[in-house]
């Protein structure tokens, strides 16, 4: 039985990874990196501002008070349910 010719597909410069999906900008990204590290997009400014706000002391006080109110409400509901029986 004769072997058929095995055609090799050309290696596109944008092919990478296990999925082998084509990324037309891969070469541009690779050339733009000086240190050869993988590209990591910058964090959005809105998320950084939100994290800074949530980490502030007034926000922690408000969240702690809210947690205390929720815990107190749950305890009151459990006690009321048990007392009804």
PyMOL Python script that loads the backbone (N, CA, C, O; Angstrom):
from pymol import cmd

cmd.read_pdbstr("""\
ATOM      1  N   UNK A   1       0.843  -1.162   0.000  1.00  0.00           N
ATOM      2  CA  UNK A   1       0.000   0.000   0.000  1.00  0.00           C
ATOM      3  C   UNK A   1       0.896   1.235   0.000  1.00  0.00           C
ATOM      4  O   UNK A   1       1.794   1.373   0.830  1.00  0.00           O
ATOM      5  N   UNK A   2       0.637   2.096  -0.918  1.00  0.00           N
ATOM      6  CA  UNK A   2       1.479   3.289  -1.041  1.00  0.00           C
ATOM      7  C   UNK A   2       1.038   4.341  -0.027  1.00  0.00           C
ATOM      8  O   UNK A   2      -0.150   4.552   0.214  1.00  0.00           O
ATOM      9  N   UNK A   3       2.018   4.971   0.538  1.00  0.00           N
ATOM     10  CA  UNK A   3       1.726   6.043   1.493  1.00  0.00           C
ATOM     11  C   UNK A   3       1.352   7.296   0.724  1.00  0.00           C
ATOM     12  O   UNK A   3       1.983   7.640  -0.275  1.00  0.00           O
ATOM     13  N   UNK A   4       0.323   7.972   1.200  1.00  0.00           N
ATOM     14  CA  UNK A   4      -0.052   9.235   0.581  1.00  0.00           C
ATOM     15  C   UNK A   4       0.934  10.321   1.014  1.00  0.00           C
ATOM     16  O   UNK A   4       1.577  10.223   2.060  1.00  0.00           O
ATOM     17  N   UNK A   5       1.033  11.332   0.203  1.00  0.00           N
ATOM     18  CA  UNK A   5       1.946  12.400   0.588  1.00  0.00           C
ATOM     19  C   UNK A   5       1.382  13.112   1.812  1.00  0.00           C
ATOM     20  O   UNK A   5       0.200  13.453   1.870  1.00  0.00           O
ATOM     21  N   UNK A   6       2.235  13.318   2.757  1.00  0.00           N
ATOM     22  CA  UNK A   6       1.792  13.999   3.964  1.00  0.00           C
ATOM     23  C   UNK A   6       2.076  15.484   3.813  1.00  0.00           C
ATOM     24  O   UNK A   6       3.222  15.932   3.847  1.00  0.00           O
ATOM     25  N   UNK A   7       1.003  16.222   3.647  1.00  0.00           N
ATOM     26  CA  UNK A   7       1.155  17.650   3.459  1.00  0.00           C
ATOM     27  C   UNK A   7       1.344  18.311   4.814  1.00  0.00           C
ATOM     28  O   UNK A   7       0.565  18.078   5.738  1.00  0.00           O
ATOM     29  N   UNK A   8       2.353  19.117   4.930  1.00  0.00           N
ATOM     30  CA  UNK A   8       2.592  19.852   6.181  1.00  0.00           C
ATOM     31  C   UNK A   8       2.026  21.249   6.017  1.00  0.00           C
ATOM     32  O   UNK A   8       2.320  21.952   5.050  1.00  0.00           O
ATOM     33  N   UNK A   9       1.220  21.629   6.968  1.00  0.00           N
ATOM     34  CA  UNK A   9       0.661  22.962   6.945  1.00  0.00           C
ATOM     35  C   UNK A   9       1.732  23.963   7.325  1.00  0.00           C
ATOM     36  O   UNK A   9       2.589  23.667   8.158  1.00  0.00           O
ATOM     37  N   UNK A  10       1.699  25.134   6.730  1.00  0.00           N
ATOM     38  CA  UNK A  10       2.712  26.140   7.082  1.00  0.00           C
ATOM     39  C   UNK A  10       2.504  26.623   8.514  1.00  0.00           C
ATOM     40  O   UNK A  10       1.373  26.728   8.988  1.00  0.00           O
ATOM     41  N   UNK A  11       3.593  26.908   9.183  1.00  0.00           N
ATOM     42  CA  UNK A  11       3.515  27.433  10.540  1.00  0.00           C
ATOM     43  C   UNK A  11       3.248  28.926  10.469  1.00  0.00           C
ATOM     44  O   UNK A  11       4.110  29.709  10.071  1.00  0.00           O
ATOM     45  N   UNK A  12       2.065  29.300  10.853  1.00  0.00           N
ATOM     46  CA  UNK A  12       1.726  30.714  10.875  1.00  0.00           C
ATOM     47  C   UNK A  12       2.384  31.348  12.082  1.00  0.00           C
ATOM     48  O   UNK A  12       2.481  30.722  13.137  1.00  0.00           O
ATOM     49  N   UNK A  13       2.838  32.584  11.938  1.00  0.00           N
ATOM     50  CA  UNK A  13       3.496  33.223  13.077  1.00  0.00           C
ATOM     51  C   UNK A  13       2.545  33.494  14.234  1.00  0.00           C
ATOM     52  O   UNK A  13       2.993  33.695  15.363  1.00  0.00           O
ATOM     53  N   UNK A  14       1.257  33.504  13.978  1.00  0.00           N
ATOM     54  CA  UNK A  14       0.305  33.801  15.034  1.00  0.00           C
ATOM     55  C   UNK A  14      -0.222  32.572  15.738  1.00  0.00           C
ATOM     56  O   UNK A  14      -1.059  32.696  16.632  1.00  0.00           O
ATOM     57  N   UNK A  15       0.231  31.405  15.373  1.00  0.00           N
ATOM     58  CA  UNK A  15      -0.281  30.190  16.008  1.00  0.00           C
ATOM     59  C   UNK A  15       0.513  29.904  17.264  1.00  0.00           C
ATOM     60  O   UNK A  15       1.744  29.900  17.264  1.00  0.00           O
ATOM     61  N   UNK A  16      -0.237  29.661  18.350  1.00  0.00           N
ATOM     62  CA  UNK A  16       0.427  29.373  19.614  1.00  0.00           C
ATOM     63  C   UNK A  16      -0.535  28.624  20.526  1.00  0.00           C
ATOM     64  O   UNK A  16      -1.742  28.606  20.288  1.00  0.00           O
ATOM     65  N   UNK A  17      -0.003  28.018  21.552  1.00  0.00           N
ATOM     66  CA  UNK A  17      -0.801  27.364  22.582  1.00  0.00           C
ATOM     67  C   UNK A  17      -1.421  26.066  22.130  1.00  0.00           C
ATOM     68  O   UNK A  17      -1.332  25.689  20.961  1.00  0.00           O
ATOM     69  N   UNK A  18      -2.062  25.375  23.086  1.00  0.00           N
ATOM     70  CA  UNK A  18      -2.638  24.067  22.776  1.00  0.00           C
ATOM     71  C   UNK A  18      -3.826  24.149  21.824  1.00  0.00           C
ATOM     72  O   UNK A  18      -4.069  23.208  21.068  1.00  0.00           O
ATOM     73  N   UNK A  19      -4.569  25.249  21.844  1.00  0.00           N
ATOM     74  CA  UNK A  19      -5.734  25.367  20.968  1.00  0.00           C
ATOM     75  C   UNK A  19      -5.349  25.709  19.545  1.00  0.00           C
ATOM     76  O   UNK A  19      -6.143  25.514  18.625  1.00  0.00           O
ATOM     77  N   UNK A  20      -4.161  26.208  19.351  1.00  0.00           N
ATOM     78  CA  UNK A  20      -3.646  26.589  18.035  1.00  0.00           C
ATOM     79  C   UNK A  20      -4.570  27.578  17.336  1.00  0.00           C
ATOM     80  O   UNK A  20      -4.769  27.494  16.124  1.00  0.00           O
ATOM     81  N   UNK A  21      -5.127  28.503  18.087  1.00  0.00           N
ATOM     82  CA  UNK A  21      -5.970  29.509  17.453  1.00  0.00           C
ATOM     83  C   UNK A  21      -5.079  30.583  16.855  1.00  0.00           C
ATOM     84  O   UNK A  21      -4.003  30.879  17.376  1.00  0.00           O
ATOM     85  N   UNK A  22      -5.532  31.148  15.778  1.00  0.00           N
ATOM     86  CA  UNK A  22      -4.728  32.131  15.065  1.00  0.00           C
ATOM     87  C   UNK A  22      -4.927  33.506  15.679  1.00  0.00           C
ATOM     88  O   UNK A  22      -6.059  33.972  15.814  1.00  0.00           O
ATOM     89  N   UNK A  23      -3.858  34.141  16.041  1.00  0.00           N
ATOM     90  CA  UNK A  23      -3.887  35.496  16.582  1.00  0.00           C
ATOM     91  C   UNK A  23      -3.063  36.368  15.653  1.00  0.00           C
ATOM     92  O   UNK A  23      -1.836  36.272  15.659  1.00  0.00           O
ATOM     93  N   UNK A  24      -3.706  37.225  14.844  1.00  0.00           N
ATOM     94  CA  UNK A  24      -2.949  38.008  13.868  1.00  0.00           C
ATOM     95  C   UNK A  24      -2.015  39.029  14.511  1.00  0.00           C
ATOM     96  O   UNK A  24      -1.071  39.483  13.865  1.00  0.00           O
ATOM     97  N   UNK A  25      -2.255  39.397  15.761  1.00  0.00           N
ATOM     98  CA  UNK A  25      -1.426  40.400  16.406  1.00  0.00           C
ATOM     99  C   UNK A  25      -0.328  39.794  17.278  1.00  0.00           C
ATOM    100  O   UNK A  25       0.383  40.517  17.977  1.00  0.00           O
ATOM    101  N   UNK A  26      -0.191  38.462  17.238  1.00  0.00           N
ATOM    102  CA  UNK A  26       0.802  37.796  18.079  1.00  0.00           C
ATOM    103  C   UNK A  26       2.209  38.301  17.777  1.00  0.00           C
ATOM    104  O   UNK A  26       2.976  38.582  18.698  1.00  0.00           O
ATOM    105  N   UNK A  27       2.549  38.415  16.521  1.00  0.00           N
ATOM    106  CA  UNK A  27       3.895  38.871  16.149  1.00  0.00           C
ATOM    107  C   UNK A  27       4.128  40.303  16.618  1.00  0.00           C
ATOM    108  O   UNK A  27       5.214  40.632  17.097  1.00  0.00           O
ATOM    109  N   UNK A  28       3.113  41.155  16.482  1.00  0.00           N
ATOM    110  CA  UNK A  28       3.264  42.539  16.925  1.00  0.00           C
ATOM    111  C   UNK A  28       3.454  42.607  18.432  1.00  0.00           C
ATOM    112  O   UNK A  28       4.286  43.369  18.923  1.00  0.00           O
ATOM    113  N   UNK A  29       2.669  41.795  19.179  1.00  0.00           N
ATOM    114  CA  UNK A  29       2.818  41.767  20.635  1.00  0.00           C
ATOM    115  C   UNK A  29       4.203  41.250  21.025  1.00  0.00           C
ATOM    116  O   UNK A  29       4.842  41.769  21.940  1.00  0.00           O
ATOM    117  N   UNK A  30       4.648  40.224  20.315  1.00  0.00           N
ATOM    118  CA  UNK A  30       5.950  39.640  20.652  1.00  0.00           C
ATOM    119  C   UNK A  30       7.066  40.627  20.375  1.00  0.00           C
ATOM    120  O   UNK A  30       8.008  40.737  21.160  1.00  0.00           O
ATOM    121  N   UNK A  31       6.971  41.352  19.260  1.00  0.00           N
ATOM    122  CA  UNK A  31       8.003  42.325  18.927  1.00  0.00           C
ATOM    123  C   UNK A  31       7.970  43.529  19.862  1.00  0.00           C
ATOM    124  O   UNK A  31       9.003  44.148  20.116  1.00  0.00           O
ATOM    125  N   UNK A  32       6.787  43.863  20.375  1.00  0.00           N
ATOM    126  CA  UNK A  32       6.667  45.032  21.247  1.00  0.00           C
ATOM    127  C   UNK A  32       7.225  44.775  22.637  1.00  0.00           C
ATOM    128  O   UNK A  32       7.568  45.719  23.348  1.00  0.00           O
ATOM    129  N   UNK A  33       7.320  43.504  23.038  1.00  0.00           N
ATOM    130  CA  UNK A  33       7.844  43.184  24.367  1.00  0.00           C
ATOM    131  C   UNK A  33       9.364  43.175  24.315  1.00  0.00           C
ATOM    132  O   UNK A  33       9.965  42.505  23.476  1.00  0.00           O
ATOM    133  N   UNK A  34       9.967  43.912  25.204  1.00  0.00           N
ATOM    134  CA  UNK A  34      11.423  43.952  25.252  1.00  0.00           C
ATOM    135  C   UNK A  34      11.990  42.829  26.116  1.00  0.00           C
ATOM    136  O   UNK A  34      13.049  42.281  25.811  1.00  0.00           O
ATOM    137  N   UNK A  35      11.281  42.485  27.199  1.00  0.00           N
ATOM    138  CA  UNK A  35      11.827  41.524  28.145  1.00  0.00           C
ATOM    139  C   UNK A  35      11.442  40.085  27.841  1.00  0.00           C
ATOM    140  O   UNK A  35      11.965  39.170  28.477  1.00  0.00           O
ATOM    141  N   UNK A  36      10.551  39.857  26.895  1.00  0.00           N
ATOM    142  CA  UNK A  36      10.161  38.506  26.520  1.00  0.00           C
ATOM    143  C   UNK A  36       9.139  37.888  27.444  1.00  0.00           C
ATOM    144  O   UNK A  36       8.786  36.723  27.258  1.00  0.00           O
ATOM    145  N   UNK A  37       8.646  38.617  28.437  1.00  0.00           N
ATOM    146  CA  UNK A  37       7.638  38.082  29.350  1.00  0.00           C
ATOM    147  C   UNK A  37       6.274  38.119  28.663  1.00  0.00           C
ATOM    148  O   UNK A  37       6.062  38.916  27.750  1.00  0.00           O
ATOM    149  N   UNK A  38       5.346  37.258  29.100  1.00  0.00           N
ATOM    150  CA  UNK A  38       4.018  37.286  28.494  1.00  0.00           C
ATOM    151  C   UNK A  38       3.303  38.601  28.780  1.00  0.00           C
ATOM    152  O   UNK A  38       3.550  39.251  29.796  1.00  0.00           O
ATOM    153  N   UNK A  39       2.431  38.974  27.885  1.00  0.00           N
ATOM    154  CA  UNK A  39       1.711  40.240  28.009  1.00  0.00           C
ATOM    155  C   UNK A  39       0.662  40.134  29.099  1.00  0.00           C
ATOM    156  O   UNK A  39      -0.123  39.187  29.121  1.00  0.00           O
ATOM    157  N   UNK A  40       0.646  41.106  30.006  1.00  0.00           N
ATOM    158  CA  UNK A  40      -0.380  41.190  31.035  1.00  0.00           C
ATOM    159  C   UNK A  40      -1.044  42.557  30.905  1.00  0.00           C
ATOM    160  O   UNK A  40      -0.384  43.585  31.063  1.00  0.00           O
ATOM    161  N   UNK A  41      -2.343  42.576  30.620  1.00  0.00           N
ATOM    162  CA  UNK A  41      -3.007  43.874  30.458  1.00  0.00           C
ATOM    163  C   UNK A  41      -3.037  44.623  31.784  1.00  0.00           C
ATOM    164  O   UNK A  41      -3.098  43.996  32.841  1.00  0.00           O
ATOM    165  N   UNK A  42      -2.994  45.945  31.747  1.00  0.00           N
ATOM    166  CA  UNK A  42      -3.033  46.720  32.988  1.00  0.00           C
ATOM    167  C   UNK A  42      -4.395  46.615  33.655  1.00  0.00           C
ATOM    168  O   UNK A  42      -5.410  46.397  32.993  1.00  0.00           O
ATOM    169  N   UNK A  43      -4.404  46.773  34.981  1.00  0.00           N
ATOM    170  CA  UNK A  43      -5.669  46.729  35.709  1.00  0.00           C
ATOM    171  C   UNK A  43      -6.442  48.011  35.455  1.00  0.00           C
ATOM    172  O   UNK A  43      -5.854  49.092  35.413  1.00  0.00           O
ATOM    173  N   UNK A  44      -7.753  47.902  35.286  1.00  0.00           N
ATOM    174  CA  UNK A  44      -8.558  49.098  35.060  1.00  0.00           C
ATOM    175  C   UNK A  44      -8.527  50.034  36.268  1.00  0.00           C
ATOM    176  O   UNK A  44      -8.487  49.585  37.414  1.00  0.00           O
ATOM    177  N   UNK A  45      -8.545  51.330  35.996  1.00  0.00           N
ATOM    178  CA  UNK A  45      -8.463  52.317  37.070  1.00  0.00           C
ATOM    179  C   UNK A  45      -9.689  52.285  37.971  1.00  0.00           C
ATOM    180  O   UNK A  45      -9.577  52.519  39.174  1.00  0.00           O
ATOM    181  N   UNK A  46     -10.857  51.999  37.404  1.00  0.00           N
ATOM    182  CA  UNK A  46     -12.075  51.976  38.208  1.00  0.00           C
ATOM    183  C   UNK A  46     -12.003  50.884  39.268  1.00  0.00           C
ATOM    184  O   UNK A  46     -12.433  51.088  40.403  1.00  0.00           O
ATOM    185  N   UNK A  47     -11.457  49.719  38.901  1.00  0.00           N
ATOM    186  CA  UNK A  47     -11.335  48.632  39.875  1.00  0.00           C
ATOM    187  C   UNK A  47     -10.350  48.992  40.972  1.00  0.00           C
ATOM    188  O   UNK A  47     -10.570  48.668  42.139  1.00  0.00           O
ATOM    189  N   UNK A  48      -9.271  49.658  40.604  1.00  0.00           N
ATOM    190  CA  UNK A  48      -8.303  50.058  41.617  1.00  0.00           C
ATOM    191  C   UNK A  48      -8.910  51.058  42.588  1.00  0.00           C
ATOM    192  O   UNK A  48      -8.663  50.982  43.792  1.00  0.00           O
ATOM    193  N   UNK A  49      -9.708  52.001  42.073  1.00  0.00           N
ATOM    194  CA  UNK A  49     -10.356  52.977  42.953  1.00  0.00           C
ATOM    195  C   UNK A  49     -11.376  52.307  43.869  1.00  0.00           C
ATOM    196  O   UNK A  49     -11.500  52.672  45.038  1.00  0.00           O
ATOM    197  N   UNK A  50     -12.112  51.318  43.332  1.00  0.00           N
ATOM    198  CA  UNK A  50     -13.086  50.605  44.147  1.00  0.00           C
ATOM    199  C   UNK A  50     -12.391  49.816  45.257  1.00  0.00           C
ATOM    200  O   UNK A  50     -12.856  49.800  46.397  1.00  0.00           O
ATOM    201  N   UNK A  51     -11.278  49.165  44.921  1.00  0.00           N
ATOM    202  CA  UNK A  51     -10.536  48.427  45.942  1.00  0.00           C
ATOM    203  C   UNK A  51      -9.982  49.360  47.007  1.00  0.00           C
ATOM    204  O   UNK A  51      -9.975  49.018  48.190  1.00  0.00           O
ATOM    205  N   UNK A  52      -9.520  50.527  46.603  1.00  0.00           N
ATOM    206  CA  UNK A  52      -9.014  51.489  47.577  1.00  0.00           C
ATOM    207  C   UNK A  52     -10.144  51.982  48.475  1.00  0.00           C
ATOM    208  O   UNK A  52      -9.945  52.182  49.673  1.00  0.00           O
ATOM    209  N   UNK A  53     -11.333  52.179  47.897  1.00  0.00           N
ATOM    210  CA  UNK A  53     -12.473  52.626  48.689  1.00  0.00           C
ATOM    211  C   UNK A  53     -12.907  51.555  49.679  1.00  0.00           C
ATOM    212  O   UNK A  53     -13.176  51.855  50.842  1.00  0.00           O
ATOM    213  N   UNK A  54     -12.974  50.308  49.223  1.00  0.00           N
ATOM    214  CA  UNK A  54     -13.407  49.229  50.104  1.00  0.00           C
ATOM    215  C   UNK A  54     -12.388  48.929  51.195  1.00  0.00           C
ATOM    216  O   UNK A  54     -12.748  48.380  52.236  1.00  0.00           O
ATOM    217  N   UNK A  55     -11.140  49.273  50.979  1.00  0.00           N
ATOM    218  CA  UNK A  55     -10.114  49.030  51.976  1.00  0.00           C
ATOM    219  C   UNK A  55      -9.953  50.159  52.964  1.00  0.00           C
ATOM    220  O   UNK A  55      -9.128  50.061  53.872  1.00  0.00           O
ATOM    221  N   UNK A  56     -10.719  51.239  52.817  1.00  0.00           N
ATOM    222  CA  UNK A  56     -10.584  52.375  53.726  1.00  0.00           C
ATOM    223  C   UNK A  56     -11.270  52.062  55.061  1.00  0.00           C
ATOM    224  O   UNK A  56     -12.130  51.184  55.145  1.00  0.00           O
ATOM    225  N   UNK A  57     -10.875  52.790  56.086  1.00  0.00           N
ATOM    226  CA  UNK A  57     -11.421  52.539  57.426  1.00  0.00           C
ATOM    227  C   UNK A  57     -12.918  52.823  57.527  1.00  0.00           C
ATOM    228  O   UNK A  57     -13.634  52.032  58.141  1.00  0.00           O
ATOM    229  N   UNK A  58     -13.423  53.914  56.953  1.00  0.00           N
ATOM    230  CA  UNK A  58     -14.882  54.127  57.032  1.00  0.00           C
ATOM    231  C   UNK A  58     -15.682  53.009  56.364  1.00  0.00           C
ATOM    232  O   UNK A  58     -16.735  52.616  56.868  1.00  0.00           O
ATOM    233  N   UNK A  59     -15.201  52.508  55.259  1.00  0.00           N
ATOM    234  CA  UNK A  59     -15.917  51.416  54.579  1.00  0.00           C
ATOM    235  C   UNK A  59     -15.884  50.157  55.435  1.00  0.00           C
ATOM    236  O   UNK A  59     -16.876  49.431  55.496  1.00  0.00           O
ATOM    237  N   UNK A  60     -14.759  49.884  56.099  1.00  0.00           N
ATOM    238  CA  UNK A  60     -14.680  48.711  56.973  1.00  0.00           C
ATOM    239  C   UNK A  60     -15.631  48.845  58.161  1.00  0.00           C
ATOM    240  O   UNK A  60     -16.229  47.858  58.588  1.00  0.00           O
ATOM    241  N   UNK A  61     -15.773  50.058  58.696  1.00  0.00           N
ATOM    242  CA  UNK A  61     -16.697  50.277  59.815  1.00  0.00           C
ATOM    243  C   UNK A  61     -18.131  50.039  59.360  1.00  0.00           C
ATOM    244  O   UNK A  61     -18.904  49.386  60.061  1.00  0.00           O
ATOM    245  N   UNK A  62     -18.492  50.562  58.192  1.00  0.00           N
ATOM    246  CA  UNK A  62     -19.850  50.378  57.670  1.00  0.00           C
ATOM    247  C   UNK A  62     -20.128  48.901  57.411  1.00  0.00           C
ATOM    248  O   UNK A  62     -21.200  48.404  57.758  1.00  0.00           O
ATOM    249  N   UNK A  63     -19.179  48.197  56.807  1.00  0.00           N
ATOM    250  CA  UNK A  63     -19.380  46.771  56.529  1.00  0.00           C
ATOM    251  C   UNK A  63     -19.473  45.971  57.822  1.00  0.00           C
ATOM    252  O   UNK A  63     -20.257  45.025  57.903  1.00  0.00           O
ATOM    253  N   UNK A  64     -18.691  46.330  58.831  1.00  0.00           N
ATOM    254  CA  UNK A  64     -18.755  45.638  60.117  1.00  0.00           C
ATOM    255  C   UNK A  64     -20.099  45.860  60.792  1.00  0.00           C
ATOM    256  O   UNK A  64     -20.679  44.924  61.344  1.00  0.00           O
ATOM    257  N   UNK A  65     -20.596  47.086  60.753  1.00  0.00           N
ATOM    258  CA  UNK A  65     -21.916  47.370  61.332  1.00  0.00           C
ATOM    259  C   UNK A  65     -23.007  46.608  60.588  1.00  0.00           C
ATOM    260  O   UNK A  65     -23.926  46.078  61.213  1.00  0.00           O
ATOM    261  N   UNK A  66     -22.919  46.547  59.295  1.00  0.00           N
ATOM    262  CA  UNK A  66     -23.904  45.807  58.503  1.00  0.00           C
ATOM    263  C   UNK A  66     -23.863  44.318  58.844  1.00  0.00           C
ATOM    264  O   UNK A  66     -24.906  43.676  58.962  1.00  0.00           O
ATOM    265  N   UNK A  67     -22.672  43.781  58.999  1.00  0.00           N
ATOM    266  CA  UNK A  67     -22.535  42.376  59.377  1.00  0.00           C
ATOM    267  C   UNK A  67     -23.127  42.137  60.760  1.00  0.00           C
ATOM    268  O   UNK A  67     -23.785  41.120  60.981  1.00  0.00           O
ATOM    269  N   UNK A  68     -22.905  43.054  61.690  1.00  0.00           N
ATOM    270  CA  UNK A  68     -23.459  42.908  63.040  1.00  0.00           C
ATOM    271  C   UNK A  68     -24.981  42.948  63.004  1.00  0.00           C
ATOM    272  O   UNK A  68     -25.631  42.171  63.704  1.00  0.00           O
ATOM    273  N   UNK A  69     -25.565  43.844  62.196  1.00  0.00           N
ATOM    274  CA  UNK A  69     -27.024  43.931  62.089  1.00  0.00           C
ATOM    275  C   UNK A  69     -27.596  42.651  61.499  1.00  0.00           C
ATOM    276  O   UNK A  69     -28.614  42.155  61.981  1.00  0.00           O
ATOM    277  N   UNK A  70     -26.968  42.113  60.477  1.00  0.00           N
ATOM    278  CA  UNK A  70     -27.445  40.872  59.855  1.00  0.00           C
ATOM    279  C   UNK A  70     -27.344  39.712  60.840  1.00  0.00           C
ATOM    280  O   UNK A  70     -28.276  38.915  60.951  1.00  0.00           O
ATOM    281  N   UNK A  71     -26.226  39.604  61.558  1.00  0.00           N
ATOM    282  CA  UNK A  71     -26.063  38.532  62.537  1.00  0.00           C
ATOM    283  C   UNK A  71     -27.094  38.657  63.653  1.00  0.00           C
ATOM    284  O   UNK A  71     -27.673  37.650  64.061  1.00  0.00           O
ATOM    285  N   UNK A  72     -27.342  39.875  64.162  1.00  0.00           N
ATOM    286  CA  UNK A  72     -28.326  40.097  65.208  1.00  0.00           C
ATOM    287  C   UNK A  72     -29.721  39.711  64.735  1.00  0.00           C
ATOM    288  O   UNK A  72     -30.482  39.085  65.474  1.00  0.00           O
ATOM    289  N   UNK A  73     -30.055  40.085  63.498  1.00  0.00           N
ATOM    290  CA  UNK A  73     -31.364  39.750  62.938  1.00  0.00           C
ATOM    291  C   UNK A  73     -31.537  38.241  62.822  1.00  0.00           C
ATOM    292  O   UNK A  73     -32.602  37.714  63.146  1.00  0.00           O
ATOM    293  N   UNK A  74     -30.516  37.548  62.369  1.00  0.00           N
ATOM    294  CA  UNK A  74     -30.602  36.089  62.260  1.00  0.00           C
ATOM    295  C   UNK A  74     -30.772  35.442  63.622  1.00  0.00           C
ATOM    296  O   UNK A  74     -31.552  34.500  63.766  1.00  0.00           O
ATOM    297  N   UNK A  75     -30.054  35.934  64.624  1.00  0.00           N
ATOM    298  CA  UNK A  75     -30.172  35.369  65.975  1.00  0.00           C
ATOM    299  C   UNK A  75     -31.584  35.592  66.519  1.00  0.00           C
ATOM    300  O   UNK A  75     -32.169  34.689  67.117  1.00  0.00           O
ATOM    301  N   UNK A  76     -32.131  36.792  66.312  1.00  0.00           N
ATOM    302  CA  UNK A  76     -33.493  37.087  66.771  1.00  0.00           C
ATOM    303  C   UNK A  76     -34.495  36.175  66.076  1.00  0.00           C
ATOM    304  O   UNK A  76     -35.415  35.669  66.718  1.00  0.00           O
ATOM    305  N   UNK A  77     -34.332  35.957  64.771  1.00  0.00           N
ATOM    306  CA  UNK A  77     -35.254  35.076  64.038  1.00  0.00           C
ATOM    307  C   UNK A  77     -35.163  33.635  64.525  1.00  0.00           C
ATOM    308  O   UNK A  77     -36.185  32.959  64.647  1.00  0.00           O
ATOM    309  N   UNK A  78     -33.954  33.158  64.804  1.00  0.00           N
ATOM    310  CA  UNK A  78     -33.793  31.781  65.295  1.00  0.00           C
ATOM    311  C   UNK A  78     -34.411  31.657  66.672  1.00  0.00           C
ATOM    312  O   UNK A  78     -35.100  30.672  66.940  1.00  0.00           O
ATOM    313  N   UNK A  79     -34.191  32.617  67.554  1.00  0.00           N
ATOM    314  CA  UNK A  79     -34.757  32.556  68.905  1.00  0.00           C
ATOM    315  C   UNK A  79     -36.278  32.624  68.845  1.00  0.00           C
ATOM    316  O   UNK A  79     -36.955  31.904  69.578  1.00  0.00           O
ATOM    317  N   UNK A  80     -36.822  33.477  67.984  1.00  0.00           N
ATOM    318  CA  UNK A  80     -38.271  33.592  67.861  1.00  0.00           C
ATOM    319  C   UNK A  80     -38.880  32.297  67.333  1.00  0.00           C
ATOM    320  O   UNK A  80     -39.959  31.895  67.768  1.00  0.00           O
ATOM    321  N   UNK A  81     -38.200  31.648  66.403  1.00  0.00           N
ATOM    322  CA  UNK A  81     -38.705  30.381  65.838  1.00  0.00           C
ATOM    323  C   UNK A  81     -38.676  29.267  66.879  1.00  0.00           C
ATOM    324  O   UNK A  81     -39.614  28.474  66.972  1.00  0.00           O
ATOM    325  N   UNK A  82     -37.601  29.207  67.659  1.00  0.00           N
ATOM    326  CA  UNK A  82     -37.477  28.168  68.684  1.00  0.00           C
ATOM    327  C   UNK A  82     -38.476  28.428  69.819  1.00  0.00           C
ATOM    328  O   UNK A  82     -39.030  27.477  70.371  1.00  0.00           O
ATOM    329  N   UNK A  83     -38.713  29.679  70.171  1.00  0.00           N
ATOM    330  CA  UNK A  83     -39.626  30.002  71.260  1.00  0.00           C
ATOM    331  C   UNK A  83     -41.074  29.702  70.874  1.00  0.00           C
ATOM    332  O   UNK A  83     -41.897  29.438  71.751  1.00  0.00           O
ATOM    333  N   UNK A  84     -41.402  29.738  69.587  1.00  0.00           N
ATOM    334  CA  UNK A  84     -42.753  29.450  69.124  1.00  0.00           C
ATOM    335  C   UNK A  84     -43.104  27.986  69.262  1.00  0.00           C
ATOM    336  O   UNK A  84     -44.287  27.662  69.368  1.00  0.00           O
ATOM    337  N   UNK A  85     -42.154  27.100  69.268  1.00  0.00           N
ATOM    338  CA  UNK A  85     -42.416  25.660  69.309  1.00  0.00           C
ATOM    339  C   UNK A  85     -42.773  25.182  70.671  1.00  0.00           C
ATOM    340  O   UNK A  85     -43.022  23.992  70.862  1.00  0.00           O
TER     341      UNK A  85
END
""", "prot")
cmd.dss("prot")
cmd.show_as("cartoon", "prot")
cmd.util.cbc("prot")
cmd.orient("prot")
